[in-house]
Every structure is written in C-alpha cells, then in structure tokens.
Amino acid sequence: MTVLCGILVGIFPTPSLAATLPECDARCQMVNHLYQEVLGREADSGGLQYFYASGGTEDQIRKNLCDSSEGRSLGKPRKGCAFPTPQDVQGLGDIEAAVALYNLHRVSVGSAPVPLDEELSRGAYFHVLYMLKNPSTRGHYEDPTLPGYTKEGAIAAQSSSLSWGEKTAAECVQALISVPYHRLRFLSSEVRSVQLGFKDSACVFGVESDSQTRSGEPTVSNPIVYPANNQADVPLKLPSGETPDPLKMCRDSSGQLYTHPAGFAITVEFQSFARGIHVANSSLRDANGQYAEHCVINAEEPHPDHNTILAPGNVSNGWSGAIMVIPRVMLAAGMQYTLRLAGDYSGQPFDITTAFTARGSKVPGLNAPAPNFALSFTDKRGPVPIAGKQRFRLSFKMQGIEANNVFPEGFPRQALTGLPGNFCCYSVPGEPQMLVVILAVDEPPGTYKVTLTLPNGQQASASFLHSP
C-alpha cells in the first residue's frame, strides 16, 4: 500500500506479511537515512520492514516520520520537517505569519509545531466581526440579539483569547505569548491545532488540545520553561493589560503590590490538570551575581479578580500545574539572568535552572557605573497646553548616558523622583540626552530637587525653581 502524509502516527507496525529484507539495497538505505535525518537514530527492524514494503515515496516516508509521535516529541527542527525558522515568518500572509511565529515559540521550548484549523478559524473570524460591530460588548460571549451574532462565533469566543490594538495577527500572537496567564495555554505540549481570526486590530486566538493527554499525572522531568534556556532578545518588561493582572498576585517585602513597569515574566509549566505545586526556593540573579527581587506565583492559587475561575479544585482552566516568576523592576538591557527554582509537584521533587539574556546592548549607566553621569536643569519652556489644561514643560540634560539605550522600552516615570504632584516625562527623539518633564501648573512655587535613578542604582540630581 501507499502511505499518505499524516496517516501514520506513533510506532510503525511490522506488516502482517512478514517480509525478510534482502541485503540492505538502495531502498533500505534510503529508509534508514531518513530515520537518521528526521529522528536522529538508526531505523528499527519493524519500521525498516514497514517502510520498505509500503511503496511510499521518499517524501511520503519523510512526512510520516516528521508527523509521528516520536518526530513531534523531538520539539526541534529536523531536516525536511515543517518546523519554522525566523525567516519563515517573513514574506508570508498575515495569518500564515502569525501561525509561523507561534510555532517558532513552541519549538523554542520543546513543543511540537501545530497546524491552523481552518474550520475553527472561521468561527474565530466571525467573532472578530461581531466585536467590530459591537465594540461596547467585547468579551467571551455573543448576544444573539445583536448584529453579527453567529453560533460559530459564540463558540470561538468562549474557547479563545481576545486582544485588541495590534496592527497584525502576528503582533497579536506575540502580545498573548508575552503575558504569563495566556502564554501557559499556548505553549502546552497538549495543543494539537490553533484557531485564529484577525481584522482591524481585533484578534481572536485559541488552541485545541488533545484530551487524551490530560491524564492528570504530573510531569516534572521535562517542564516547559519560557523564555527558553539560553534564549536571547527577551523583552525587558511585562506588558500591562492582561486580564487577570498577574501583578495583583505580587507583593514586596513591605506588603506593597508590584506596579508597572515590572520585569518580563518567566513561566514554568508542568502538565495541565494536575495539582500540588510547592516552591521551596527561588533565585534570580544577573551576570554580576546581583540578586533580582521577584515574586513567585503558583498558578493554582485563586486570583483576587477571578476567584471562580482559578479557585483550587476547578480544573476547567489551563493554568494549573504552572509557576510564574515576575521580576520587581524591568530587566537590564543586554544582561544575562539565571533563574533557579526548587520544590516539589504532587510529591515529585524538581530543581530547575534556566538562563536568558535581555533585549538590547550593555551600555554605561545600565550594567556598569557611568563615571560622568550627571543631571542638570537647562531651561523652562512653557507653559504649554495639554488636553485643554496648562502645564509647564521642563528640560533636563543627562550627561554620560543616552536615554534610548538606558531605557530602551520607554522612559519609566518611577526613575524620576522629587517632582511635586502629577507629572510625566519622556526622552527626546534625536536628542537622546534630553529629558522633558511636563509638570502641573497649579503646584506650589518653590525649589525642587529632582533625582534620576538608573537601572543599576546610580543616581544624579538637579534643582529647579518652580514659579508659576
């Protein structure tokens, strides 16, 4: 018989007609060579006999090896298999590029790539259209009385993640991978296909899992860790806007909740639908050995905003069997970090160490002292109207640093202290050593000392006279 693509999955049986292979001829050598290329091992006798007698072409046999459970479990590119590369994302259509990007993330953590389910994606697209027609009712449901309602869209809404504001479907996928609660579901080894709909910045993205793998048995030997070990170009900060907000699960030593901008979240996922995580020790350190403050979230714990969804005992969500680690502040650009977690999961001990490098280059004032670092008040350019109100624009000069290097993801308001009342600040494109502060006009007059703190803890101050 001819073996067609995707039919054989798992262990290849020996044909019912026991065939004695001749001395390994060209076809036998071809099958064995494909085993080495795709699976990285010699062909076993059963597989060799099966494919020898099957009559399948070289491409058909390669495809079946790629799609086998052994091939998929390898979780990394093998010659001739449809594993994505960063180059695969370029030049594709919007939906294709988004799925390729998604699979690139999956492969990086050892999960097999999965296909787009076009039929389910129809429902996802229908819900996108529904959201666009009813912008005030965005959510995981559809009202049958409203325009755009479809049964397929309503089903997709209940089983998918939603996002708004991205320019492309690939940006939507990246945004959902970047936030920890949603990431866990998407990188799971249980996923078998995805559904995706996108139009005009509205996005519906969901995964279909193989229920047969949900045995509830914990797995600690090969957890899914993201960012992957030795991954580079890791974003510096945790994006805001995820529901539920993971920072509501994080408090510092004084009991204060974490606030944005916090560092990019690291996740460790065991098998879903099993419970009993206990983290005994955690350590996050940079390449200089400096301890980075962080919180450890047991994803089984109920979230204050979603008690009914995340409550212990409710296994209808994909957030069980997972740990999240969130640094207190943004990561330092270009810095390597090492995370170690030790504990047990349903009585089975684990000790996990992973390393990753933050996005950007190491620059003076960020990862090492800037000997010439100074801050000076230059002038007052204002008042200027903003949103119908009068505000003063203040300018400061930063010596020894360039803001777009030290703060590559935007100037954090928390880096500047000493200003009265409400203010905002930003660096100036084209003038990376200029810092502009917009200050409310109704603050009391006086002399104020402003302090700028770099990510490495180095500080510089400048004073200015505020006289509205």
C-alpha positions as CSV (number, residue, x, y, z in Angstrom):
1,M,0.0,0.0,0.0
2,T,1.0,3.6,-0.4
3,V,1.5,5.5,2.9
4,L,-0.1,9.0,2.6
5,C,1.0,12.1,4.6
6,G,-0.2,12.2,8.2
7,I,-1.7,8.7,8.3
8,L,1.0,7.0,10.4
9,V,1.4,8.4,13.9
10,G,3.4,6.7,16.7
11,I,5.2,3.4,16.4
12,F,5.3,1.9,13.0
13,P,4.0,-1.7,12.9
14,T,5.5,-4.6,11.2
15,P,3.5,-5.6,8.1
16,S,1.2,-8.6,8.6
17,L,3.1,-10.3,5.8
18,A,6.5,-10.9,7.5
19,A,9.0,-9.9,4.9
20,T,12.6,-10.9,5.0
21,L,14.6,-8.0,3.7
22,P,17.3,-8.7,1.2
23,E,20.8,-7.4,2.0
24,C,20.2,-3.7,2.5
25,D,19.6,-2.4,-1.0
26,A,19.1,1.2,-2.2
27,R,15.5,1.5,-0.8
28,C,16.6,0.0,2.6
29,Q,19.4,2.5,2.8
30,M,17.0,5.3,1.8
31,V,14.6,4.5,4.7
32,N,17.5,4.2,7.2
33,H,18.9,7.5,6.0
34,L,15.5,9.2,6.5
35,Y,15.4,7.8,10.1
36,Q,18.8,9.4,10.8
37,E,17.9,12.7,9.3
38,V,14.4,13.1,10.9
39,L,14.6,11.1,14.1
40,G,18.3,11.2,14.7
41,R,18.7,7.4,15.1
42,E,19.0,4.2,13.1
43,A,15.8,2.6,11.8
44,D,14.5,-0.2,14.0
45,S,13.7,-3.5,12.3
46,G,9.9,-3.0,12.4
47,G,10.0,0.5,10.9
48,L,12.5,-0.6,8.3
49,Q,10.4,-3.5,7.2
50,Y,7.2,-1.4,7.2
51,F,8.5,1.4,5.0
52,Y,10.4,-1.0,2.8
53,A,7.2,-2.8,2.0
54,S,4.9,0.2,1.9
55,G,5.8,1.5,-1.5
56,G,5.7,5.1,-0.3
57,T,8.0,7.7,-1.9
58,E,10.9,9.3,-0.1
59,D,8.8,12.5,0.5
60,Q,5.9,10.5,1.9
61,I,8.1,8.5,4.2
62,R,9.9,11.6,5.4
63,K,6.5,13.3,6.1
64,N,5.2,10.3,8.1
65,L,8.4,10.3,10.2
66,C,8.0,14.0,10.8
67,D,4.4,13.6,11.8
68,S,4.9,10.6,14.0
69,S,4.6,11.0,17.8
70,E,8.3,10.4,18.1
71,G,9.1,13.1,15.5
72,R,6.7,15.6,17.0
73,S,8.1,15.0,20.5
74,L,11.6,16.0,19.5
75,G,10.4,19.6,19.5
76,K,13.2,20.9,17.3
77,P,13.9,21.2,13.6
78,R,14.7,18.1,11.7
79,K,15.7,18.1,8.1
80,G,12.8,18.2,5.7
81,C,10.2,18.6,8.5
82,A,7.9,21.6,8.6
83,F,9.5,23.3,11.6
84,P,9.6,27.1,11.4
85,T,12.5,29.4,11.4
86,P,12.6,33.1,12.0
87,Q,12.9,33.5,8.2
88,D,9.7,31.6,7.7
89,V,7.7,34.4,9.2
90,Q,8.9,36.9,6.6
91,G,7.0,37.2,3.3
92,L,4.0,35.2,4.5
93,G,0.4,36.3,4.6
94,D,-0.8,37.8,7.8
95,I,-2.4,34.7,9.3
96,E,0.3,32.4,8.0
97,A,3.0,34.6,9.5
98,A,1.2,34.6,12.9
99,V,1.0,30.8,12.9
100,A,4.6,30.5,11.9
101,L,5.6,32.9,14.7
102,Y,3.5,30.9,17.2
103,N,5.2,27.7,16.2
104,L,8.6,29.3,16.4
105,H,7.9,30.0,20.1
106,R,6.6,26.4,20.6
107,V,9.7,24.9,19.1
108,S,11.9,27.0,21.3
109,V,10.5,25.4,24.4
110,G,10.5,21.8,23.0
111,S,6.8,21.7,22.0
112,A,5.9,20.5,18.5
113,P,4.5,22.9,15.9
114,V,0.8,22.6,15.2
115,P,-1.4,23.5,12.2
116,L,-4.1,26.1,11.8
117,D,-7.6,24.6,12.0
118,E,-9.3,26.5,9.1
119,E,-12.8,25.4,10.1
120,L,-12.4,26.6,13.7
121,S,-10.8,29.7,12.4
122,R,-14.0,30.6,10.6
123,G,-15.7,30.9,14.0
124,A,-12.8,33.0,15.3
125,Y,-13.2,35.3,12.4
126,F,-16.9,35.5,12.9
127,H,-16.3,36.6,16.5
128,V,-13.9,39.3,15.3
129,L,-16.6,40.7,13.0
130,Y,-19.0,40.6,16.0
131,M,-16.6,42.5,18.2
132,L,-16.1,45.1,15.4
133,K,-19.9,45.6,15.1
134,N,-20.4,45.7,18.8
135,P,-17.3,47.4,20.3
136,S,-19.0,48.0,23.7
137,T,-19.7,44.3,24.3
138,R,-16.3,42.8,23.7
139,G,-15.9,39.6,25.7
140,H,-16.1,35.8,25.7
141,Y,-19.7,35.7,24.6
142,E,-22.1,36.8,21.9
143,D,-25.6,38.2,22.3
144,P,-28.0,36.6,19.9
145,T,-30.0,39.8,19.7
146,L,-27.0,41.9,18.4
147,P,-25.8,42.3,14.8
148,G,-23.1,39.9,13.7
149,Y,-24.1,37.0,16.1
150,T,-23.3,33.5,14.9
151,K,-23.3,30.2,16.6
152,E,-19.7,29.5,15.4
153,G,-18.5,32.9,16.7
154,A,-20.1,32.4,20.1
155,I,-18.3,29.0,20.4
156,A,-15.0,30.6,19.4
157,A,-15.5,33.4,21.9
158,Q,-15.8,31.0,24.8
159,S,-12.8,29.0,23.9
160,S,-10.3,31.7,22.8
161,S,-8.2,34.6,24.0
162,L,-9.1,38.0,22.8
163,S,-6.8,41.0,22.0
164,W,-7.2,44.5,20.6
165,G,-4.9,47.2,19.3
166,E,-2.3,45.2,17.4
167,K,-1.6,46.1,13.8
168,T,-1.2,42.5,12.5
169,A,-2.2,39.0,13.5
170,A,1.5,38.2,14.3
171,E,1.6,41.1,16.7
172,C,-1.5,39.7,18.4
173,V,0.1,36.3,18.8
174,Q,3.3,37.9,20.2
175,A,1.3,40.1,22.6
176,L,-0.5,37.0,24.0
177,I,2.7,35.0,24.3
178,S,4.3,37.9,26.2
179,V,1.7,37.8,29.1
180,P,2.0,34.8,31.5
181,Y,-1.5,33.6,32.1
182,H,-2.3,33.3,28.4
183,R,1.2,32.0,27.5
184,L,0.7,28.9,29.5
185,R,-2.1,27.5,27.4
186,F,-0.4,28.3,24.1
187,L,2.9,26.6,24.7
188,S,1.5,23.4,26.2
189,S,2.6,20.1,24.6
190,E,-1.1,19.1,24.7
191,V,-2.0,21.6,21.9
192,R,-2.9,20.0,18.6
193,S,-4.2,22.9,16.5
194,V,-4.9,26.6,16.6
195,Q,-7.7,28.9,15.5
196,L,-7.1,32.5,14.6
197,G,-9.2,35.4,13.3
198,F,-8.0,39.0,12.8
199,K,-9.3,42.2,11.3
200,D,-8.8,45.9,12.0
201,S,-6.8,45.3,15.3
202,A,-9.4,42.9,16.7
203,C,-8.0,39.4,17.3
204,V,-9.4,36.0,18.4
205,F,-6.8,33.3,19.1
206,G,-7.4,29.9,20.6
207,V,-5.9,26.4,20.8
208,E,-7.4,22.9,20.6
209,S,-5.9,20.3,22.9
210,D,-5.8,16.5,22.8
211,S,-8.0,15.4,25.7
212,Q,-6.3,12.0,25.7
213,T,-3.1,13.6,27.1
214,R,-5.0,15.1,30.1
215,S,-4.3,12.2,32.3
216,G,-3.8,14.4,35.4
217,E,-0.4,12.8,36.1
218,P,2.2,15.4,37.0
219,T,5.4,15.6,34.9
220,V,8.5,17.2,36.4
221,S,11.2,15.7,34.3
222,N,10.6,18.0,31.2
223,P,8.7,21.1,32.1
224,I,8.0,23.9,29.5
225,V,10.1,26.9,30.5
226,Y,9.7,30.3,28.8
227,P,11.9,32.2,28.0
228,A,13.7,29.1,26.8
229,N,17.1,28.2,28.2
230,N,19.8,30.4,26.6
231,Q,17.1,32.5,24.8
232,A,18.3,35.9,23.7
233,D,16.5,39.2,23.0
234,V,14.0,38.7,25.8
235,P,11.7,41.7,26.3
236,L,12.6,43.9,29.3
237,K,9.2,44.4,30.8
238,L,5.9,42.7,31.5
239,P,3.2,44.2,29.2
240,S,0.3,45.7,31.0
241,G,-3.3,45.0,30.2
242,E,-3.6,41.2,30.8
243,T,-6.8,40.0,32.5
244,P,-6.3,38.7,35.1
245,D,-3.5,41.1,36.1
246,P,-0.6,38.9,37.4
247,L,0.9,41.8,39.4
248,K,-2.1,41.6,41.7
249,M,-0.5,38.4,42.9
250,C,2.8,40.0,43.7
251,R,3.8,41.9,46.9
252,D,7.2,43.2,48.0
253,S,8.7,42.7,51.5
254,S,6.7,45.6,52.9
255,G,3.4,44.2,51.6
256,Q,3.1,46.6,48.7
257,L,1.7,45.4,45.4
258,Y,4.1,45.4,42.4
259,T,3.4,48.0,39.8
260,H,4.3,48.5,36.2
261,P,6.9,48.6,34.7
262,A,7.8,45.2,36.2
263,G,10.2,42.7,34.5
264,F,9.3,40.2,31.8
265,A,7.6,37.1,33.3
266,I,9.2,33.7,33.3
267,T,6.9,30.7,33.3
268,V,7.4,27.0,34.2
269,E,4.6,24.7,33.1
270,F,4.2,21.1,34.1
271,Q,1.3,19.0,32.9
272,S,-2.0,20.7,33.0
273,F,-4.9,19.5,35.0
274,A,-2.8,18.2,37.9
275,R,-2.2,20.0,41.1
276,G,0.1,20.3,44.1
277,I,2.9,22.8,43.4
278,H,5.2,23.8,46.3
279,V,8.2,26.1,45.6
280,A,10.7,25.9,48.4
281,N,13.5,28.1,47.0
282,S,13.8,30.6,44.2
283,S,16.8,32.7,43.0
284,L,17.0,35.2,40.1
285,R,20.5,36.7,39.6
286,D,22.1,38.8,36.9
287,A,25.5,38.0,35.3
288,N,27.2,40.1,38.1
289,G,25.7,37.8,40.7
290,Q,23.3,40.5,41.9
291,Y,20.0,39.3,43.3
292,A,16.9,40.5,41.4
293,E,13.9,40.9,43.5
294,H,11.0,38.9,42.2
295,C,7.7,37.2,43.1
296,V,6.8,33.6,42.6
297,I,3.2,32.9,41.6
298,N,1.7,29.4,42.0
299,A,-0.8,29.4,39.1
300,E,-3.1,27.2,41.1
301,E,-3.8,29.9,43.7
302,P,-7.0,31.9,43.2
303,H,-6.7,35.4,41.7
304,P,-8.5,38.2,43.5
305,D,-10.3,39.2,40.4
306,H,-11.1,35.7,39.2
307,N,-11.7,33.5,42.2
308,T,-14.4,31.4,40.5
309,I,-12.1,30.7,37.5
310,L,-8.9,30.0,39.3
311,A,-10.2,28.5,42.5
312,P,-8.5,25.3,43.7
313,G,-10.4,22.3,42.5
314,N,-11.6,23.9,39.3
315,V,-9.7,22.1,36.6
316,S,-11.6,23.7,33.7
317,N,-8.7,26.2,33.1
318,G,-5.2,25.6,31.7
319,W,-3.4,27.4,34.5
320,S,-2.9,24.6,36.8
321,G,0.5,22.9,37.0
322,A,2.4,26.1,36.4
323,I,4.7,28.7,38.1
324,M,5.2,32.3,37.2
325,V,8.2,34.4,38.2
326,I,8.0,38.2,37.8
327,P,10.9,40.5,38.5
328,R,10.1,43.6,40.6
329,V,11.6,46.0,38.0
330,M,12.4,46.0,34.3
331,L,15.2,43.8,33.2
332,A,18.6,45.5,32.4
333,A,19.2,45.6,28.6
334,G,21.7,43.1,27.4
335,M,22.1,41.5,30.8
336,Q,22.0,37.7,31.3
337,Y,19.9,36.4,34.1
338,T,19.8,32.9,35.7
339,L,16.7,31.6,37.4
340,R,16.7,28.6,39.8
341,L,13.5,27.1,41.2
342,A,13.4,24.1,43.6
343,G,10.4,22.4,45.2
344,D,8.0,19.6,44.5
345,Y,5.0,18.9,42.4
346,S,2.5,16.4,43.7
347,G,5.3,14.9,45.8
348,Q,7.8,14.7,43.0
349,P,10.9,17.0,43.5
350,F,12.1,19.4,40.9
351,D,15.2,21.6,40.6
352,I,15.1,23.8,37.5
353,T,17.8,26.2,36.3
354,T,17.4,28.3,33.2
355,A,19.3,31.3,31.8
356,F,18.3,34.0,29.3
357,T,19.6,37.4,28.0
358,A,17.5,40.5,28.0
359,R,17.0,42.6,24.8
360,G,19.4,45.4,23.9
361,S,23.1,46.1,24.4
362,K,25.1,46.6,27.5
363,V,25.8,50.3,27.9
364,P,27.5,52.5,30.6
365,G,25.0,53.6,33.1
366,L,23.0,50.5,32.8
367,N,25.1,47.5,33.6
368,A,28.2,49.4,34.8
369,P,28.8,52.7,36.5
370,A,28.8,55.8,34.2
371,P,31.6,57.9,35.7
372,N,30.4,61.1,34.0
373,F,26.7,60.7,34.8
374,A,25.1,63.9,35.8
375,L,21.7,65.7,35.6
376,S,21.3,69.4,35.1
377,F,18.2,71.7,34.7
378,T,18.6,73.6,31.4
379,D,15.5,75.7,30.9
380,K,11.8,76.1,31.3
381,R,9.8,76.1,28.1
382,G,6.2,76.7,28.9
383,P,3.5,76.9,29.8
384,V,2.2,74.6,27.0
385,P,-1.5,73.5,26.7
386,I,-2.1,69.7,27.1
387,A,-5.6,68.3,26.9
388,G,-7.1,71.8,27.5
389,K,-5.0,72.4,30.6
390,Q,-1.9,74.5,31.2
391,R,1.3,72.5,32.0
392,F,4.9,73.6,32.3
393,R,7.5,71.8,30.2
394,L,10.8,71.4,32.0
395,S,14.0,70.3,30.3
396,F,16.9,68.4,31.8
397,K,20.3,67.5,30.4
398,M,21.6,64.0,31.1
399,Q,25.4,63.7,30.9
400,G,27.2,60.4,30.4
401,I,24.1,58.4,29.3
402,E,21.7,58.2,26.4
403,A,18.1,57.6,27.4
404,N,17.2,55.4,24.4
405,N,20.0,53.0,25.4
406,V,19.5,53.0,29.2
407,F,15.7,52.9,28.9
408,P,15.2,51.2,25.6
409,E,11.5,50.5,26.2
410,G,10.5,54.0,27.2
411,F,11.4,56.3,30.0
412,P,9.8,55.0,33.2
413,R,8.2,57.7,35.4
414,Q,9.4,55.9,38.5
415,A,13.0,56.6,37.6
416,L,12.4,60.3,38.4
417,T,11.7,61.4,41.9
418,G,11.4,64.8,43.8
419,L,8.9,66.5,41.5
420,P,5.7,67.8,43.1
421,G,2.3,66.4,42.2
422,N,1.4,64.9,38.8
423,F,3.9,64.8,36.0
424,C,5.0,62.8,33.1
425,C,8.4,62.5,31.4
426,Y,9.9,61.4,28.1
427,S,13.2,61.4,26.3
428,V,13.5,63.4,23.0
429,P,13.9,61.5,19.7
430,G,17.1,62.7,18.1
431,E,18.4,64.2,21.4
432,P,18.9,61.1,23.5
433,Q,20.5,63.1,26.3
434,M,17.5,65.4,26.8
435,L,14.8,64.6,29.3
436,V,11.5,66.5,29.1
437,V,9.1,66.7,32.1
438,I,5.5,68.0,31.9
439,L,4.6,69.5,35.3
440,A,1.1,70.6,36.5
441,V,0.9,74.4,36.7
442,D,-1.1,74.5,39.9
443,E,1.6,73.1,42.1
444,P,3.0,75.4,44.8
445,P,6.1,77.5,43.9
446,G,9.4,76.6,45.3
447,T,12.8,75.0,44.6
448,Y,12.6,71.3,43.9
449,K,15.4,68.7,43.8
450,V,14.9,66.1,41.1
451,T,16.7,62.8,41.2
452,L,17.1,60.4,38.3
453,T,17.9,56.8,39.1
454,L,19.4,54.4,36.5
455,P,18.6,50.7,36.4
456,N,22.0,50.0,38.0
457,G,21.0,52.1,41.0
458,Q,23.3,55.1,40.1
459,Q,21.7,58.5,40.8
460,A,22.2,62.1,39.8
461,S,20.2,65.2,40.9
462,A,19.4,68.7,39.7
463,S,17.4,71.6,41.3
464,F,15.0,74.0,39.6
465,L,12.8,76.9,40.7
466,H,9.1,76.4,40.1
467,S,7.4,79.8,39.9
468,P,4.0,79.6,38.1
